[in-house]
């Protein structure tokens, strides 16, 4: 979708996030609802926006708890925003908040809204773990029991195996491959070596550590007190390993295809908890309320590809489509922010974009999209080092892209992500102010 600059252009006024933490650490008692509420309230407080100005709240979430199935609405209520504001939740795997932001941008561009808060949340410390189907059915039958004999018969039908829980896996429903296995497959297909993956992972951690020490994340991270006593306040992401080395990374065993795989715990993103929110307005509304927008959304797109052979190649399909739809050249992009599910996934996408063969056979183009300058890519680290709360990563990418545009005095930024199911997403952002 191409969006021209006019009064209805969707602009980013502000964005913030909680720290992103490794699961089962300081946020282990937080739910997705808690993290969404903290991000939402923090954004409103920081921006100074009167809540009555908000037309919609849209959040992305992948593994939400049943009690808060519409976590966006529950977060709105928990943040004490006006109850007249509608809110809904979107699930689109790792690009859920990217879809939430894109829906918001599309509504604003169409003149259907002026102010929308969009973002995402994920608490992978507290994923819903299911009972097995036979036990679920038996528990449903329990409601019809009327006398002691019925109860005795019901108990007699229970089997020990009924009580083994079903724990969600990061795997494809269509082919049962885990994400890590898919990363190994495309790394092998594109000739991405283990050493290249380790070097990229090391780069991500070192850049994130440097950005943290330089205070570059202070403008986006919300200091977050930890319950129940709220005596400890988390100020930074805790998955960054600035002291790691190639030697340490090289010692890690393959995590998914042993002994020949190349994806390890060191060059793969880790399970994380976090929430993020972005304040979007129409260009006209931002001016009326006296805000100076950070950037405008100039276009976005979503794509699908083969989840067996191309699962993590979503950016290689989405980026050329977006560039064509917006009439933008790759060389005009100053800032790139890519989701780093795996080091091998990032490097395979970069090679696919710079491949004439891939362009002809899979994109219907005469020649390659082009080479992306690594010095413009994820210069503050990425999901490998900062963490990857599934529903919140897309919002973090956009926040970081906007902040980099201003910090680096750049003009155009591009964010891109892959997602389960063979999905891809890309968004073009132009600096304002």
Buried (B, 14 or more C-beta within 10 A) or exposed (E): BBBEEEEBBBBBBBBBBBBBBBBEBBBBEBBBBBBBBBBBBBBBEBBEBEBEBBBBBBBBBBBBBEEBEBBBBBBBEBBEBEEEBEBBBBBBBBBBBBBBBBBBBBBBBEEEBBBBBBBBBBBBBBBEEEBBEEBEEBEEEEEEBEEEEEEEEBEEEEEEEBEEEEEEEBBBEEBEBBBBBBBBBBBBBBEBEBEBBBBBBBBBBBBBBBBBEEEBBEBBBBEBEBEEEEEEEBEBBBBBBBEBEEEEBEEBEBBBBEEEBBBBEBBBBBBBBBBBBBBBBBBBBBBEBEBEBBBBBBBBBBBBBEBEEBBBBBBBBBBBBBBBBBEBEBEEBBBBBBBBBBBBBBBBBBBBBBBEEBBEEBBEBEEBBBEBEBEBBBBBBBBBBBBBBBBBBBBBBBBBBBBBBBBBEBBBBBBBBBBBBBBBBBBBBBBBE
